[in-house]
């Protein structure tokens, strides 16, 4: 597998120009509406973009005990960037991951509460897993859970996360099924599983952030592949497109110079690099710290920035450009 990956990186190193470009002046937020650090982003079938953000709160340890008073979920029109609604006020401590499932419901992780929530698009809580404010490493607790991936039947995987370095599988009703992962650098081990998605083959793909790699597993958690290298970078978030491609947001390794950090990456199901776009910076189309990524039903790409406190939209360039 390492040979295949190396070949992929060499084969794509000659890509002359990025195939995606930023959409200027998106979103169109009303005056005074503050997103703050944008931790999670997802898009539903109606092309509504859901942004999970911290409304001015910053990551400090220990985490505050009181919920963020302002709304923490902003719902945007994917086409226009217009703000449609907000919710989540006085509910979350430290927002992190956001996933939209096949029925349009949202799955949110809160690293401050150590909980996972399934919510309706309007914010009604449908399912909760984990005990509020109580970390743990058993099958009913999480310790700073990061992200969720959901199957069509409603069963789901949770990457857990900053302390437990594992992935857990649950039924649609939230009953624990199995788990895998320990701390380390070997196959099936993790150093901060930060993002998770399911591809069209049903494989579970995990952003093993601090090991600077993607790990690919079968549905039962058996290790299949490792994808890593300078083109992959340090993956923070990952999403699967309608076409079956994978989009990764590379947060950038601190060992690199700033101008070498931060990009979005498109790969095919074999891990071959198809496109990279973006760079480090504050300008449109650049990232200070990309934290999550999502793909809309029309193929548009959305990147949530932590440092930078914004969400940006990208579309594929037309052939004539």
C-alpha positions as CSV (number, residue, x, y, z in Angstrom):
1,X,0.0,0.0,0.0
2,X,2.8,2.4,0.7
3,X,4.1,1.8,-2.9
4,X,0.7,2.6,-4.3
5,X,0.4,5.8,-2.3
6,X,3.8,6.9,-3.3
7,X,2.9,6.4,-6.9
8,X,-0.3,8.4,-6.5
9,X,1.6,11.3,-5.0
10,X,4.2,11.3,-7.8
11,X,1.5,10.9,-10.4
12,X,-0.4,13.9,-9.2
13,X,2.5,16.2,-8.4
14,X,2.3,17.7,-11.9
15,X,-1.2,19.1,-11.4
16,X,-0.7,22.6,-12.7
17,X,-3.7,24.5,-11.3
18,X,-6.2,23.8,-8.6
19,X,-9.5,22.5,-10.0
20,X,-11.6,24.3,-7.4
21,X,-12.0,28.0,-6.7
22,X,-13.5,30.0,-3.9
23,X,-16.9,31.7,-4.2
24,X,-16.4,35.3,-3.4
25,X,-18.7,37.1,-0.9
26,X,-20.2,33.9,0.4
27,X,-21.9,33.7,2.9
28,X,-24.0,36.8,3.2
29,X,-24.3,37.3,7.0
30,X,-26.4,40.0,8.6
31,X,-24.6,42.7,10.4
32,X,-23.7,41.7,14.0
33,X,-24.1,38.0,13.4
34,X,-20.9,36.3,14.8
35,X,-19.9,32.8,14.0
36,X,-16.7,32.7,16.0
37,X,-14.5,29.6,15.7
38,X,-16.2,27.3,13.1
39,X,-15.8,23.7,14.2
40,X,-18.2,21.6,12.1
41,X,-20.0,22.0,8.8
42,X,-22.5,19.8,6.9
43,X,-25.0,20.1,4.0
44,X,-28.4,18.5,3.6
45,X,-30.3,17.4,0.5
46,X,-32.1,20.8,0.3
47,X,-28.7,22.5,0.0
48,X,-28.9,24.0,3.5
49,X,-25.5,24.5,5.1
50,X,-25.3,23.9,8.8
51,X,-22.4,25.5,10.7
52,X,-21.5,24.4,14.2
53,X,-19.6,27.3,15.8
54,X,-18.5,28.6,19.2
55,X,-19.9,32.2,19.0
56,X,-16.8,33.8,20.5
57,X,-15.8,31.1,22.9
58,X,-12.2,30.0,22.7
59,X,-10.6,26.6,23.6
60,X,-9.3,26.9,27.1
61,X,-8.7,24.2,29.7
62,X,-10.5,23.5,31.9
63,X,-13.6,24.2,29.7
64,X,-16.2,26.6,31.1
65,X,-19.1,24.9,32.8
66,X,-21.8,27.2,31.5
67,X,-23.2,26.7,28.0
68,X,-22.6,29.3,25.3
69,X,-25.4,31.8,25.6
70,X,-25.6,32.7,21.9
71,X,-26.8,30.4,19.1
72,X,-24.1,27.9,18.1
73,X,-25.8,26.5,14.9
74,X,-26.2,28.8,11.9
75,X,-28.2,27.5,8.9
76,X,-27.3,29.1,5.5
77,X,-28.7,28.8,2.1
78,X,-26.0,27.0,0.0
79,X,-26.8,28.9,-3.2
80,X,-26.9,32.5,-1.8
81,X,-25.2,32.3,1.5
82,X,-28.1,33.9,3.2
83,X,-28.7,33.2,6.9
84,X,-31.9,31.1,7.2
85,X,-32.1,30.4,10.9
86,X,-30.1,29.8,14.1
87,X,-30.4,27.6,17.1
88,X,-28.4,26.0,19.9
89,X,-28.3,28.9,22.4
90,X,-27.5,27.9,26.0
91,X,-27.0,24.3,25.1
92,X,-23.4,23.5,24.2
93,X,-20.1,24.0,26.0
94,X,-17.5,23.4,23.3
95,X,-19.0,22.6,19.8
96,X,-16.9,20.3,17.6
97,X,-18.2,17.9,14.9
98,X,-21.3,18.1,12.7
99,X,-22.6,15.5,10.4
100,X,-25.8,15.5,8.3
101,X,-27.3,12.0,7.9
102,X,-29.3,10.5,5.0
103,X,-32.6,11.6,6.4
104,X,-31.4,15.2,7.0
105,X,-30.9,15.0,10.8
106,X,-27.8,16.4,12.4
107,X,-25.2,14.7,14.6
108,X,-23.2,17.0,16.8
109,X,-20.3,16.3,19.2
110,X,-19.6,18.5,22.2
111,X,-16.1,18.0,23.6
112,X,-17.0,20.0,26.6
113,X,-20.0,17.9,27.5
114,X,-18.4,14.7,26.3
115,X,-21.6,13.9,24.5
116,X,-23.1,13.1,21.0
117,X,-26.4,14.5,20.0
118,X,-28.8,13.6,17.1
119,X,-30.9,16.6,16.3
120,X,-33.6,17.6,13.8
121,X,-32.7,20.3,11.3
122,X,-34.6,22.8,13.6
123,X,-32.6,21.7,16.7
124,X,-34.9,19.2,18.5
125,X,-32.8,16.7,20.3
126,X,-33.7,13.2,19.1
127,X,-31.0,11.1,20.7
128,X,-28.2,11.7,23.2
129,X,-25.3,9.5,24.0
130,X,-22.7,10.1,26.8
131,X,-23.2,11.6,30.3
132,X,-23.2,15.4,30.4
133,X,-19.8,16.7,31.7
134,X,-18.6,13.2,32.7
135,X,-15.7,11.8,30.7
136,X,-15.1,8.1,30.6
137,X,-13.7,5.2,28.5
138,X,-16.5,2.6,28.9
139,X,-19.3,1.9,26.4
140,X,-21.7,4.6,27.8
141,X,-19.2,7.5,28.1
142,X,-16.9,9.5,25.8
143,X,-13.9,11.6,26.5
144,X,-13.8,14.6,24.1
145,X,-15.6,12.9,21.2
146,X,-14.8,14.5,17.8
147,X,-17.1,13.3,15.0
148,X,-19.8,11.0,13.8
149,X,-20.4,9.0,10.6
150,X,-23.9,7.6,9.9
151,X,-25.0,4.6,7.8
152,X,-28.3,4.7,5.7
153,X,-29.9,2.4,8.3
154,X,-29.2,5.0,11.0
155,X,-26.5,3.1,12.8
156,X,-23.4,5.2,13.5
157,X,-19.7,5.4,14.3
158,X,-18.2,7.9,16.8
159,X,-14.5,9.0,16.8
160,X,-13.6,9.4,20.4
161,X,-11.2,11.4,20.2
162,X,-8.8,13.5,22.1
163,X,-8.3,11.1,25.0
164,X,-9.7,7.7,24.2
165,X,-8.2,7.3,20.7
166,X,-10.9,4.9,19.6
167,X,-13.9,4.5,17.2
168,X,-17.2,3.1,18.5
169,X,-20.1,1.6,16.5
170,X,-23.7,2.0,17.7
171,X,-27.1,0.8,16.4
172,X,-29.7,3.4,15.2
173,X,-31.2,3.4,18.7
174,X,-27.8,4.1,20.3
175,X,-27.0,0.6,21.6
176,X,-23.3,-0.1,21.7
177,X,-22.0,-2.7,19.2
178,X,-18.2,-2.7,19.2
179,X,-15.1,-0.5,19.2
180,X,-11.5,-0.5,18.1
181,X,-8.4,1.5,18.5
182,X,-5.6,2.2,21.1
183,X,-3.1,5.0,21.3
184,X,-0.1,4.4,18.9
185,X,1.2,4.6,15.4
186,X,0.5,1.1,14.2
187,X,-2.4,-0.1,12.0
188,X,-5.6,0.4,13.8
189,X,-4.0,2.6,16.4
190,X,-4.7,6.4,16.7
191,X,-3.2,9.6,17.9
192,X,-6.3,11.8,17.9
193,X,-9.0,10.4,15.6
194,X,-10.4,13.7,14.6
195,X,-12.8,13.2,11.7
196,X,-14.6,10.1,10.3
197,X,-16.7,9.4,7.2
198,X,-18.1,6.4,5.3
199,X,-17.4,6.0,1.6
200,X,-19.6,4.5,-1.1
201,X,-18.1,1.1,-0.4
202,X,-19.1,1.2,3.2
203,X,-15.5,1.6,4.4
204,X,-14.8,3.7,7.5
205,X,-12.2,6.4,6.9
206,X,-10.6,8.1,9.9
207,X,-8.5,11.2,10.1
208,X,-5.7,10.1,12.4
209,X,-4.7,13.7,12.9
210,X,-1.6,13.7,15.0
211,X,-0.2,10.6,13.1
212,X,-0.8,12.7,9.9
213,X,-2.5,10.0,8.0
214,X,-5.9,8.6,6.9
215,X,-6.7,5.1,8.0
216,X,-9.2,3.0,6.0
217,X,-11.2,0.2,7.8
218,X,-13.9,-2.3,6.8
219,X,-17.3,-1.9,8.5
220,X,-16.2,-4.1,11.4
221,X,-13.1,-2.1,12.1
222,X,-10.5,-4.3,10.4
223,X,-7.6,-2.3,9.0
224,X,-7.3,-2.1,5.2
225,X,-5.1,0.8,4.1
226,X,-3.1,3.8,5.3
227,X,-2.9,6.9,3.2
228,X,-0.3,9.5,4.1
229,X,2.3,11.9,2.7
230,X,2.8,15.6,2.1
231,X,-0.2,15.8,-0.2
232,X,-2.5,14.4,2.5
233,X,-0.9,16.5,5.2
234,X,-2.5,16.6,8.6
235,X,-6.1,15.7,8.1
236,X,-8.6,17.4,10.4
237,X,-11.9,16.7,8.6
238,X,-13.2,14.5,5.8
239,X,-16.3,14.1,3.7
240,X,-17.6,11.9,0.9
241,X,-19.0,13.5,-2.3
242,X,-22.0,12.4,-4.2
243,X,-19.6,11.1,-6.9
244,X,-17.8,8.9,-4.3
245,X,-14.6,11.1,-4.0
246,X,-13.2,12.0,-0.6
247,X,-12.5,15.6,0.4
248,X,-10.0,16.3,3.2
249,X,-9.1,19.5,5.0
250,X,-5.4,19.5,5.9
251,X,-4.9,21.7,9.0
252,X,-1.2,21.9,8.4
253,X,1.6,20.4,10.4
254,X,3.3,22.8,12.8
255,X,6.7,21.4,11.6
256,X,6.1,23.1,8.2
257,X,6.5,26.8,7.4
258,X,3.3,28.7,7.4
259,X,3.2,29.1,3.7
260,X,3.3,25.3,3.4
261,X,0.4,24.7,5.7
262,X,-3.3,24.4,5.0
263,X,-5.1,23.1,2.0
264,X,-8.1,21.0,0.9
265,X,-7.5,17.7,-0.9
266,X,-9.6,15.6,-3.2
267,X,-8.8,11.9,-3.6
268,X,-10.5,9.0,-5.4
269,X,-11.5,5.8,-3.6
270,X,-8.0,4.3,-4.1
271,X,-6.4,7.3,-2.3
272,X,-5.0,8.9,-5.5
273,X,-4.8,12.7,-5.3
274,X,-7.1,14.4,-7.8
275,X,-6.8,18.0,-6.7
276,X,-5.5,20.3,-4.0
277,X,-6.7,23.8,-3.4
278,X,-6.2,26.6,-0.9
279,X,-3.1,27.7,1.0
280,X,-2.2,29.3,4.3
281,X,-3.5,32.8,4.9
282,X,-6.5,35.1,5.6
283,X,-7.5,36.0,2.0
284,X,-10.5,34.4,0.3
285,X,-9.6,30.8,-0.7
286,X,-6.9,30.6,2.0
287,X,-7.1,28.9,5.4
288,X,-5.6,29.8,8.8
289,X,-6.8,26.5,10.3
290,X,-9.3,24.5,8.4
291,X,-11.2,22.3,10.9
292,X,-14.0,20.5,8.9
293,X,-15.2,20.0,5.4
294,X,-18.5,19.1,3.7
295,X,-19.8,18.5,0.2
296,X,-23.2,19.8,-1.0
297,X,-25.6,17.8,-3.3
298,X,-24.4,19.9,-6.2
299,X,-20.7,19.1,-5.5
300,X,-19.9,22.5,-3.8
301,X,-17.2,22.2,-1.1
302,X,-17.6,24.0,2.3
303,X,-14.7,24.5,4.7
304,X,-15.1,25.5,8.3
305,X,-12.2,27.4,9.8
306,X,-11.2,27.4,13.4
307,X,-8.6,30.1,13.5
308,X,-10.1,32.4,10.9
309,X,-13.7,32.0,12.3
310,X,-15.4,31.6,9.0
311,X,-16.9,29.2,6.5
312,X,-16.0,29.3,2.8
313,X,-17.5,27.8,-0.3
314,X,-15.7,26.4,-3.3
315,X,-16.9,25.2,-6.7
316,X,-15.2,23.2,-9.4
317,X,-13.8,25.4,-12.2
318,X,-15.4,25.1,-15.6
319,X,-13.4,23.5,-18.3
320,X,-12.8,26.8,-20.1
321,X,-11.3,28.5,-17.1
